Amino acid sequence: MTPPRLALVPGEPAGVGPELCVRLLQQPRDYDLIAYADPRSLRAAADALALPLTLLPPDRPSRAPGEVAVVEIPNPVLPAFGTPEPANAAAVIQALRDAAQACLDGRLDGIVTGPVHKAAINQGGIAYTGTTELLAEQAGCEVVMMLANAVVRVALATTHLPLRQVADAIRPEPLARTLRILDAALRRDFGLTRPAIAVLGLNPHAGEAGHLGREEIEVIEPLLERLRGEGLNLIGPLPADTAFLPAKLRGYDAVLAMYHDQGLPVLKYSGFEHAVNLTLGLPYPRVAVDHGTALDLAGRGLADPSSLIAAATACARIARTRRQTGATP
């Protein structure tokens, strides 16, 4: 089997993304990387780190340390470290879209992405809520965000919503789609034959029999019972304050949190450096770092590449699994 061919997209050129890519490229790897980036940003990062970097044409991928094939996506402005330029917004988005299109066309097997700067993209005149949403729109499919490390996998029923809007967003059909996508991805991408999914309640104590809210009784519990009839192995709804106890986590393959900050603080506390962000439901694997652009660290050689290394490793593993099984979303 030929090695997986993965797109590597650094993200915000003024942040730590380019230098994390340079550090990743120094590591031994059993997959090919093709960077979708401005070569100047990669070279500037390599110079700042005093690390070797050889840029090759896109049709000559190399796994040698310090070498990478590049599809050039020029930025109008070469930014200073730590200072995003809104003028580069279109190039940042183009790199993501072009890499994704290569996967949709079958030329590449997956995407590994660095952090982007949402404010700079929006200031550049592009309405942008997140890469997860952008890739889903481009592929024309429903997706689920899941973050994972060696301790726990946490998927999200809602993502970047104000807290006031979360309760209204917990509705039967969107929640059913999320659970079906999560179950299918755990089977397809992680090789689990009957994944156990812990589903958190929305309210404290999972509503405490209706005394602290009725979403569990009126929405979540009836839905879980219906999906169990389809063969999904669902546990809950569970109180979020005890669901993550180590003894309980050993009984789950993943946890579905109702909103962003219900589940992700626990995951990040349990292993932030090695956590990755997966977009489930796409026709190809996409794995990203689980951190932001860290503008204050950019160019200083202090950024930890562990999350990007873990993301590339995970993306290659999922790409191999999909190839072996011929699996599709």
C-alpha positions in Angstrom: 0.0 0.0 0.0 1.4 3.4 -1.0 1.8 5.9 1.9 -1.1 8.3 2.6 -0.7 11.6 0.9 -1.8 14.4 3.2 -2.3 18.2 2.7 -0.6 20.3 5.4 -2.1 23.7 5.8 -0.3 26.0 8.3 -3.2 28.4 8.9 -2.5 32.0 10.0 0.9 33.0 8.6 1.6 35.4 11.5 0.9 32.8 14.1 2.8 29.7 15.2 1.4 27.5 12.4 4.3 27.8 10.0 6.9 27.1 12.6 4.9 24.1 13.9 4.9 22.8 10.3 8.7 23.2 10.1 9.1 21.3 13.4 6.8 18.6 12.1 8.8 18.3 8.9 11.9 17.4 11.0 10.2 14.3 12.3 10.4 10.8 10.8 7.1 10.0 9.1 5.6 7.2 7.1 3.2 9.4 5.1 3.6 12.1 2.5 2.9 15.8 3.1 2.1 18.4 0.6 2.1 21.9 2.1 -0.5 24.4 0.9 1.2 27.6 1.9 3.2 30.7 1.0 6.9 29.5 0.7 8.1 32.7 2.3 6.2 32.1 5.5 7.6 28.6 5.8 11.2 29.8 5.1 10.8 32.7 7.6 9.7 30.2 10.3 12.6 27.9 9.4 15.0 30.8 9.7 13.6 31.9 13.0 14.0 28.3 14.4 17.4 27.8 12.7 16.1 24.5 11.2 16.7 23.1 7.7 13.9 23.4 5.1 13.9 22.3 1.5 10.8 23.2 -0.6 10.0 20.9 -3.5 7.5 21.0 -6.4 4.1 19.6 -5.5 4.6 16.5 -7.6 7.8 15.5 -5.7 6.7 14.7 -2.1 9.6 13.7 0.2 9.7 12.1 3.6 13.3 13.2 4.2 13.7 15.3 7.4 13.3 19.0 6.6 11.9 18.5 3.1 8.3 19.1 1.9 6.5 19.5 -1.4 4.6 22.8 -1.7 1.5 24.0 -3.6 2.2 27.8 -3.5 -0.6 29.9 -2.1 1.0 33.4 -2.0 0.0 35.9 0.7 -0.3 39.5 -0.5 1.6 40.5 2.6 4.4 38.7 4.5 3.4 39.5 8.0 5.6 40.1 11.0 5.4 37.4 13.6 2.5 38.0 15.9 0.8 40.6 13.8 -2.0 39.1 11.5 -2.7 41.0 8.2 -6.4 41.0 7.2 -5.1 41.3 3.6 -4.0 37.7 3.8 -7.5 36.4 4.7 -8.4 35.2 1.1 -5.1 33.3 0.8 -5.6 31.6 4.2 -9.1 30.5 3.0 -7.8 29.5 -0.5 -5.2 27.2 1.1 -7.9 25.4 3.0 -10.3 25.1 0.1 -7.6 24.0 -2.4 -6.4 21.3 -0.1 -9.9 20.1 0.6 -10.7 20.1 -3.2 -7.6 17.9 -3.7 -9.1 15.4 -1.3 -12.6 15.6 -2.8 -11.0 14.9 -6.2 -9.1 11.9 -4.9 -5.7 13.4 -5.3 -4.9 13.5 -1.6 -6.1 11.3 1.3 -6.6 13.8 4.1 -5.9 17.3 5.5 -3.8 18.4 8.5 -4.5 22.0 9.5 -2.8 24.5 11.8 -4.6 27.3 13.6 -6.3 30.2 11.9 -7.1 33.6 13.2 -10.9 34.1 12.9 -10.8 37.8 13.6 -8.2 38.5 10.9 -10.2 36.6 8.3 -13.4 38.4 9.2 -11.6 41.7 9.2 -10.4 40.8 5.7 -14.0 40.8 4.5 -14.7 37.0 4.6 -17.6 35.8 6.8 -15.9 32.9 8.6 -17.1 31.0 11.7 -14.6 28.1 11.6 -12.8 25.6 9.4 -15.1 22.8 10.4 -18.1 24.8 9.0 -16.1 25.9 5.9 -15.1 22.3 4.9 -18.6 21.0 5.6 -20.1 23.6 3.3 -17.6 22.8 0.5 -18.2 19.1 0.7 -22.0 19.5 1.1 -22.3 17.3 4.1 -23.2 17.3 7.8 -20.2 17.1 10.2 -19.4 16.8 13.8 -16.5 18.3 15.7 -14.7 15.9 18.0 -11.6 16.5 20.0 -9.5 13.6 21.2 -6.3 12.7 23.2 -5.1 9.5 24.8 -7.6 9.9 27.7 -10.9 10.8 26.1 -12.8 11.6 22.9 -15.3 14.4 23.2 -17.7 15.3 20.4 -20.0 18.3 20.4 -23.7 18.6 19.8 -23.3 22.3 19.4 -20.1 24.2 18.6 -19.6 27.9 18.6 -22.9 29.2 19.9 -23.5 31.8 22.6 -24.6 30.0 25.8 -28.0 31.7 25.6 -28.7 29.9 22.3 -27.6 26.4 23.3 -30.8 25.1 24.9 -32.9 26.1 21.9 -30.4 24.2 19.6 -30.8 20.9 21.5 -33.6 19.5 19.2 -34.3 15.9 18.3 -33.3 15.8 14.6 -30.0 17.7 14.8 -29.0 15.6 17.9 -29.9 12.4 16.0 -27.8 13.4 13.1 -24.9 14.2 15.4 -25.1 10.8 17.1 -25.4 8.9 13.9 -22.3 10.7 12.4 -20.4 10.1 15.6 -21.3 6.4 15.7 -20.4 5.9 12.1 -17.1 7.6 12.4 -16.1 5.6 15.5 -16.8 2.4 13.5 -15.2 3.6 10.2 -12.2 5.6 11.4 -11.4 3.9 14.7 -12.3 0.3 14.0 -14.9 0.0 16.8 -17.6 -2.6 16.1 -20.2 -1.3 18.6 -18.9 2.0 20.1 -20.2 3.0 23.5 -21.2 6.7 23.4 -21.8 8.5 26.7 -24.4 11.3 26.1 -24.3 14.2 28.6 -27.4 16.0 29.8 -27.8 19.7 29.2 -28.7 20.8 32.7 -26.9 20.3 36.0 -27.3 16.8 37.3 -28.9 15.9 33.9 -32.0 17.9 34.9 -32.5 16.0 38.2 -35.8 14.4 37.1 -37.1 17.7 35.7 -36.3 19.9 38.7 -33.4 21.6 37.0 -34.7 21.6 33.5 -36.8 19.5 31.2 -34.6 19.1 28.1 -33.5 15.7 29.2 -37.0 14.4 29.7 -38.6 16.0 26.7 -35.8 15.8 24.1 -32.7 13.8 25.0 -34.1 10.7 26.7 -36.8 9.9 24.1 -34.2 10.4 21.3 -31.6 8.1 22.9 -34.3 5.4 23.3 -35.2 5.7 19.6 -31.6 5.5 18.4 -31.0 2.5 20.6 -33.6 0.8 18.5 -31.4 1.5 15.5 -28.5 -0.3 17.1 -26.6 2.6 18.6 -24.9 1.9 22.0 -25.9 5.0 23.9 -25.4 5.7 27.6 -27.2 8.6 29.3 -28.2 11.3 29.6 -25.4 11.6 32.2 -24.6 14.4 34.6 -21.6 16.2 33.2 -19.9 16.7 36.6 -19.4 13.0 37.1 -19.3 11.5 33.6 -15.6 12.2 33.2 -14.4 10.3 36.3 -11.6 8.0 35.2 -13.5 4.8 36.3 -16.5 5.8 34.2 -14.4 6.9 31.1 -13.1 3.4 30.8 -16.6 2.3 29.9 -17.0 4.8 27.0 -15.5 5.1 23.5 -16.5 8.7 23.3 -18.5 11.4 25.1 -21.1 13.7 23.4 -21.2 17.1 25.2 -24.2 19.4 24.6 -22.0 22.5 24.2 -18.4 23.6 23.7 -17.4 24.4 27.3 -19.2 21.5 28.8 -16.8 18.9 27.5 -13.6 20.6 26.1 -12.2 22.0 29.4 -12.0 18.4 30.7 -10.3 17.2 27.6 -7.8 20.0 27.5 -7.0 19.5 31.2 -6.4 15.8 30.7 -3.8 16.3 27.9 -3.9 19.6 26.0 -0.5 19.2 24.3 -1.4 16.0 22.5 -5.1 16.7 21.8 -6.3 16.9 18.2 -9.5 18.3 16.6 -11.3 15.9 14.1 -14.0 16.8 11.7 -16.2 13.7 11.5 -18.5 13.1 8.5 -16.3 14.5 5.7 -15.5 12.3 2.7 -11.8 12.5 3.8 -10.1 12.7 7.2 -9.4 16.2 8.5 -7.4 16.6 11.7 -6.3 19.9 13.2 -4.4 21.2 16.2 -6.3 21.8 19.4 -5.0 25.3 20.0 -5.0 28.8 18.6 -2.5 30.9 16.8 -0.5 31.8 19.9 0.5 35.1 18.4 2.6 35.9 21.5 4.8 32.9 20.9 5.2 33.2 17.1 8.7 33.4 15.9 10.2 32.8 19.3 10.8 29.1 19.1 8.7 28.3 22.1 5.6 26.8 20.5 5.1 23.1 21.2 4.5 21.0 18.0 3.1 18.0 19.9 -0.5 18.7 18.8 0.4 19.1 15.1 2.5 16.0 15.2 -0.4 14.1 16.8 -2.8 15.5 14.2 -0.6 14.3 11.3 -0.2 10.9 12.8 -3.9 10.5 13.5 -4.8 11.7 10.0 -2.5 9.2 8.4 -3.8 6.4 10.5 -7.4 7.2 9.6 -6.5 7.5 5.9 -4.9 4.0 6.0 -8.0 2.6 7.8 -10.3 4.0 5.1 -8.2 2.7 2.3 -8.0 -0.8 3.8 -11.8 -1.0 4.3 -12.9 1.1 1.3 -15.0 3.1 3.8 -16.8 6.2 3.0 -19.0 8.5 5.2 
